[in-house]
Amino acid sequence: MKQQIIQIPEGVALPRQTSFDLEQTLFCGQCFRWHKRPDGTITGIAFGQSLTVSTDFQRDLLIFHNLTAERFNKVWAPYFDLFTDYDAIRARLCQDDPILTAAAAFAPGIRILRQEPWEALCSFIISQNNNIPRIQGIIDRLCQQFGTPVYGGFAFPSAEQMARLSVEDLGPVRCGFRAKYLCSAARLVAEGQVELEPLYTMPLEEARHMLMRIQGVGPKVAECTLLYGFHRLECFPMDVWMKRVMAKLYPGERGSRFGPYAGIAQQYLFHYGRANPQLLE
């Protein structure tokens, strides 16, 4: 599969780039604030900053618009995890595993984003019993109603901003039963009863239990938050699709079989299973 090349601002030094596909990464269900416009450009906001990316399909070239080298290095290269060698990780994961080899070859350009932890926590609370278009709509309304205006849109509202809100205040967001969970999360995080920063390095089981102190955060939401918000690559979220994938392709096995990069293996297998449902029949 031909990989996309990144046109970066002058003065940026990145390692040799392979195995990065923007659309596979942004639209595989790990984040919800990116939109593809009618002209083919992709726009989104992270860490309170907006970004527009277009593709020159003739040269398979990704173009990041209106960025300085400093901002690219500080915000977007880390966000897209561009300093990590996914080729080496994929080779390690796929060794003596023909199933994962096929899954990784199907979508080798997926990377695990380094998202803002509070936003990731809220996003996966909202994701419960939901679909991607509706999750995106809820998050867009939440940001428009309560986020700080930034160039190109609205930042995701902070825990402190959301802690001032009631379930009734969240009515226009139309998030249903999840409103009380968002309020619980905001209050606990804003008051310091759930500290997010230590979750980057806390023993994994302790980190899971810390997040599950929040009303409405069960094992799946905690696992997704740790993988996508804290880059805990050893995490392996299990939703309905992944349960089917593991039962059919790895009967009797757990995500721990994939070791410290289980979260990357999960993304390959999730995308592979969703795109090829006949494999799970």
Salt bridges, closest charged atoms under 4 A:
GLU23 OE2 - LYS36 NZ 2.75
ASP56 OD2 - ARG59 NE 2.85
ASP81 OD1 - ARG114 NE 2.92
ASP81 OD2 - HIS231 NE2 3.14
ASP87 OD1 - ARG90 NH2 3.05
ASP97 OD2 - ARG257 NH2 3.22
ASP140 OD2 - HIS35 NE2 3.19
GLU205 OE1 - ARG208 NH1 2.76
GLU205 OE2 - HIS209 NE2 3.49
GLU223 OE1 - ARG208 NE 2.73
GLU234 OE2 - ARG232 NH2 3.07
GLU253 OE2 - ARG257 NH1 3.20
